[in-house]
């Protein structure tokens, strides 16, 4: 089984199209999409329509789950949403909203392969990273690699699959996750291999949960992964970075009033922030 994994597209259609061309070249048997598909000031409706058409054309090849931004975008109160969710929620129509609403929160795609967005128990918690106040970057908290014990405890959470509500991620040999936008992998002692392919569409961001922090991949390339089960049952992983026209995507964000997104897309680092101006020391 050869699996291509994408996540955190965030409406960046040029990045998705560039990654798709490479997925086709990689001859993946299955494509898994781990959520946070449309939210942001780019091409939310067009991205969803592209994915819906691809899924209709190859229904057995695609598996998609919802991320936290799908849940947030579908909330009824636009005024209470963050700017990225509100932009996407206004842009999409009834067909796209229905497709998003039908996505599962987590999914077993084989008896030992689990898809989740954050962790098996939460679409907001980080799996392979930990946010710490003392891990500072310009006055913000930073993101460090999680310890093996932390990851094992998160893997022990019950998976959010209604058909198998008591099945645990530790029963898997492979778990895909996203949410942090940072490409990373870790093997849990006596547990699964966990793979975060990194973000297709947004290479840096600032967030407030569980406390204000930044995450930065360090380059503007679209990130994704190829994972293949070898004849001996072990998983081989390639974390990939794909060049695309990130200047066009940055200009789109700038035109929609999001200089913070433009900087993150163009460089892979935070420059400006939504609240206004760079944080001192960045």
C-alpha positions as CSV (number, residue, x, y, z in Angstrom):
1,X,0.0,0.0,0.0
2,X,1.4,3.4,-1.1
3,X,-0.3,6.3,0.6
4,X,0.1,10.0,-0.2
5,X,-0.8,12.2,2.8
6,X,-1.8,15.9,2.6
7,X,-3.2,18.2,5.3
8,X,-3.8,21.8,6.2
9,X,-4.4,23.0,2.6
10,X,-6.1,26.1,3.9
11,X,-7.5,27.1,0.5
12,X,-4.2,27.3,-1.2
13,X,-5.2,25.8,-4.5
14,X,-1.9,26.5,-6.4
15,X,0.0,24.6,-3.7
16,X,-2.5,21.7,-3.8
17,X,-2.4,21.5,-7.6
18,X,1.5,21.3,-7.5
19,X,1.4,18.6,-4.9
20,X,-1.2,16.7,-6.9
21,X,1.1,16.6,-9.9
22,X,3.8,15.0,-7.8
23,X,1.3,12.6,-6.1
24,X,0.4,11.4,-9.6
25,X,4.0,10.9,-10.4
26,X,4.5,9.0,-7.1
27,X,1.7,6.5,-8.2
28,X,0.0,6.5,-4.8
29,X,-2.7,3.9,-4.3
30,X,-4.5,6.1,-1.8
31,X,-4.6,9.8,-0.9
32,X,-5.5,10.8,2.6
33,X,-6.5,14.4,3.5
34,X,-6.3,15.2,7.2
35,X,-8.4,18.4,7.4
36,X,-8.2,22.2,7.7
37,X,-9.0,22.3,4.0
38,X,-10.5,25.7,3.2
39,X,-10.1,28.2,6.0
40,X,-8.1,31.3,5.1
41,X,-8.0,34.3,2.7
42,X,-7.1,32.4,-0.4
43,X,-9.3,30.2,-2.6
44,X,-11.6,28.3,-0.2
45,X,-14.5,27.6,-2.5
46,X,-12.3,26.7,-5.5
47,X,-10.2,24.4,-3.3
48,X,-13.3,22.5,-2.1
49,X,-14.7,22.2,-5.6
50,X,-11.4,20.8,-6.8
51,X,-11.3,18.2,-4.1
52,X,-15.0,17.3,-4.5
53,X,-14.5,16.8,-8.2
54,X,-11.4,14.7,-7.6
55,X,-13.2,12.6,-5.0
56,X,-16.1,12.0,-7.4
57,X,-13.7,11.0,-10.1
58,X,-11.8,8.5,-7.9
59,X,-13.9,7.7,-4.9
60,X,-11.9,4.7,-3.8
61,X,-8.7,6.6,-3.9
62,X,-9.5,9.5,-1.6
63,X,-10.1,9.5,2.2
64,X,-10.8,12.9,3.8
65,X,-11.4,13.8,7.5
66,X,-12.4,17.1,9.1
67,X,-10.1,19.4,11.0
68,X,-10.8,22.0,13.7
69,X,-11.4,24.6,11.0
70,X,-14.1,22.6,9.3
71,X,-15.9,22.5,12.7
72,X,-15.3,26.2,13.2
73,X,-16.4,27.2,9.7
74,X,-19.7,25.4,10.0
75,X,-20.7,27.2,13.2
76,X,-23.8,29.3,12.9
77,X,-22.4,32.7,14.2
78,X,-20.1,34.3,11.6
79,X,-19.5,37.3,14.0
80,X,-17.9,34.9,16.5
81,X,-15.5,33.4,14.0
82,X,-11.9,34.2,13.5
83,X,-11.0,36.1,10.3
84,X,-9.8,33.0,8.4
85,X,-12.9,30.9,9.2
86,X,-15.2,33.8,8.5
87,X,-13.7,34.5,5.0
88,X,-14.1,30.9,4.0
89,X,-17.6,30.5,5.5
90,X,-18.8,33.5,3.5
91,X,-17.2,32.2,0.3
92,X,-18.5,28.6,0.2
93,X,-22.0,27.6,-0.8
94,X,-24.5,24.9,0.3
95,X,-22.9,22.1,-1.6
96,X,-19.5,22.7,-0.2
97,X,-20.9,23.1,3.3
98,X,-22.8,19.8,3.0
99,X,-19.6,18.0,1.9
100,X,-17.7,19.4,4.9
101,X,-20.4,18.5,7.3
102,X,-20.4,14.9,6.2
103,X,-16.6,14.4,6.9
104,X,-15.7,12.2,9.8
105,X,-13.5,13.5,12.7
106,X,-11.2,10.5,12.5
107,X,-11.1,7.4,10.4
108,X,-9.6,3.9,10.3
109,X,-8.6,3.2,6.7
110,X,-7.3,-0.2,7.5
111,X,-7.3,-2.4,10.6
112,X,-4.0,-0.8,11.7
113,X,-4.0,2.7,10.0
114,X,-5.7,5.6,11.7
115,X,-6.3,9.2,10.4
116,X,-6.8,12.1,12.8
117,X,-6.3,15.8,12.6
118,X,-4.8,16.7,15.9
119,X,-4.8,13.7,18.2
120,X,-7.2,10.8,18.3
121,X,-9.1,12.6,21.1
122,X,-9.0,16.2,20.0
123,X,-8.9,18.2,16.8
124,X,-7.1,21.1,18.7
125,X,-4.4,19.3,20.6
126,X,-0.9,18.8,19.1
127,X,0.3,15.2,18.7
128,X,4.1,15.4,18.0
129,X,4.7,18.9,19.4
130,X,4.3,20.6,22.8
131,X,3.8,24.3,23.5
132,X,5.8,25.7,26.4
133,X,5.9,29.2,27.9
134,X,9.6,29.0,28.4
135,X,10.3,27.9,24.8
136,X,10.2,31.5,23.7
137,X,10.3,33.2,20.3
138,X,10.0,37.0,20.3
139,X,7.8,37.0,23.4
140,X,5.6,34.2,22.2
141,X,5.7,30.6,23.5
142,X,7.4,28.2,21.1
143,X,6.8,24.7,19.9
144,X,9.2,21.9,20.8
145,X,9.3,18.2,19.7
146,X,7.1,16.2,22.1
147,X,8.7,13.6,24.3
148,X,8.0,9.9,23.6
149,X,6.0,9.7,26.8
150,X,3.9,12.6,25.8
151,X,3.2,11.1,22.4
152,X,2.3,7.8,23.9
153,X,-0.2,9.3,26.3
154,X,-1.8,11.2,23.4
155,X,-1.9,8.0,21.3
156,X,-3.7,6.2,24.2
157,X,-6.7,8.5,23.8
158,X,-9.8,7.0,22.4
159,X,-10.3,7.5,18.7
160,X,-13.2,9.6,17.6
161,X,-14.7,7.0,15.3
162,X,-18.4,6.4,16.0
163,X,-18.3,2.9,14.6
164,X,-15.4,1.8,16.8
165,X,-15.6,4.2,19.8
166,X,-13.3,2.2,22.1
167,X,-10.5,1.5,19.6
168,X,-7.2,3.1,20.6
169,X,-4.5,4.6,18.3
170,X,-2.0,2.3,20.1
171,X,-3.6,-0.6,18.3
172,X,-2.5,0.9,15.0
173,X,0.9,0.5,13.3
174,X,0.5,3.8,11.5
175,X,-1.3,7.0,12.5
176,X,-1.5,10.1,10.3
177,X,-2.0,13.5,11.9
178,X,-1.8,17.2,10.9
179,X,-2.8,20.5,12.6
180,X,0.7,21.8,13.5
181,X,1.8,22.4,9.9
182,X,5.2,20.9,10.8
183,X,6.4,17.8,9.0
184,X,7.6,15.3,11.5
185,X,7.5,11.6,12.4
186,X,8.0,9.6,15.5
187,X,7.7,5.9,16.5
188,X,6.0,5.4,19.9
189,X,7.7,2.7,22.0
190,X,5.5,-0.4,21.8
191,X,3.1,1.6,19.6
192,X,2.5,3.0,16.2
193,X,4.6,5.1,13.8
194,X,3.0,8.6,13.7
195,X,3.4,10.8,10.7
196,X,2.6,14.5,10.2
197,X,3.1,15.4,6.5
198,X,3.2,19.1,7.2
199,X,1.0,21.7,5.6
200,X,0.3,22.0,1.9
201,X,-0.9,25.6,2.1
202,X,0.4,27.6,5.1
203,X,4.0,27.3,6.3
204,X,3.8,29.4,9.4
205,X,1.1,30.7,11.8
206,X,0.5,32.1,15.2
207,X,-2.2,30.6,17.5
208,X,-3.7,31.2,20.9
209,X,-4.4,27.6,22.1
210,X,-3.2,26.4,24.6
211,X,-1.4,29.7,24.9
212,X,-0.1,32.2,22.4
213,X,2.7,30.6,20.3
214,X,4.1,30.5,16.8
215,X,4.9,27.5,14.5
216,X,7.2,27.9,11.5
217,X,8.3,25.3,8.9
218,X,11.1,27.6,7.7
219,X,10.5,27.5,3.9
220,X,7.6,28.3,1.6
221,X,7.4,24.8,0.0
222,X,4.2,22.9,0.1
223,X,4.6,19.9,2.4
224,X,3.2,16.4,2.1
225,X,4.3,12.7,2.6
226,X,4.5,9.4,0.9
227,X,4.2,6.3,3.1
228,X,4.5,2.8,1.9
229,X,4.1,-0.6,3.6
230,X,7.0,-2.8,2.6
231,X,6.8,-6.6,2.1
232,X,8.1,-7.1,5.7
233,X,5.2,-5.0,7.0
234,X,7.3,-2.0,8.0
235,X,6.4,1.5,6.9
236,X,8.8,3.6,4.8
237,X,8.2,7.3,5.0
238,X,9.2,10.2,2.7
239,X,8.5,13.7,3.9
240,X,8.3,15.8,0.7
241,X,8.6,19.6,-0.1
242,X,7.2,20.9,-3.4
243,X,7.9,24.2,-5.0
244,X,4.9,26.1,-6.4
245,X,4.0,29.7,-7.2
246,X,3.9,30.9,-3.6
247,X,4.3,34.5,-4.7
248,X,0.8,34.3,-6.3
249,X,-0.7,32.9,-3.2
250,X,1.0,35.5,-1.0
251,X,-0.4,38.3,-3.3
252,X,-3.9,36.8,-3.0
253,X,-3.6,36.9,0.8
254,X,-2.3,40.5,0.7
255,X,-5.1,41.5,-1.6
256,X,-7.6,40.1,1.0
257,X,-6.1,42.1,3.8
258,X,-4.0,39.4,5.4
259,X,-0.4,40.5,5.4
260,X,0.3,37.9,8.1
261,X,-0.6,35.1,5.7
262,X,1.3,36.7,2.9
263,X,4.5,36.7,4.9
264,X,4.0,33.1,6.1
265,X,3.3,31.8,2.6
266,X,6.2,33.7,1.1
267,X,8.8,32.8,3.6
268,X,7.7,30.0,5.9
269,X,8.2,32.3,8.9
270,X,6.0,34.8,10.7
271,X,6.5,38.4,9.9
272,X,3.4,40.5,10.4
273,X,0.7,39.4,12.8
274,X,-3.1,39.6,12.4
275,X,-3.3,41.9,15.5
276,X,-1.0,44.4,13.8
277,X,2.8,44.5,13.3
278,X,5.5,42.0,14.0
279,X,6.2,40.8,17.6
280,X,9.4,42.4,19.0
281,X,12.4,40.2,18.3
282,X,11.1,38.5,15.2
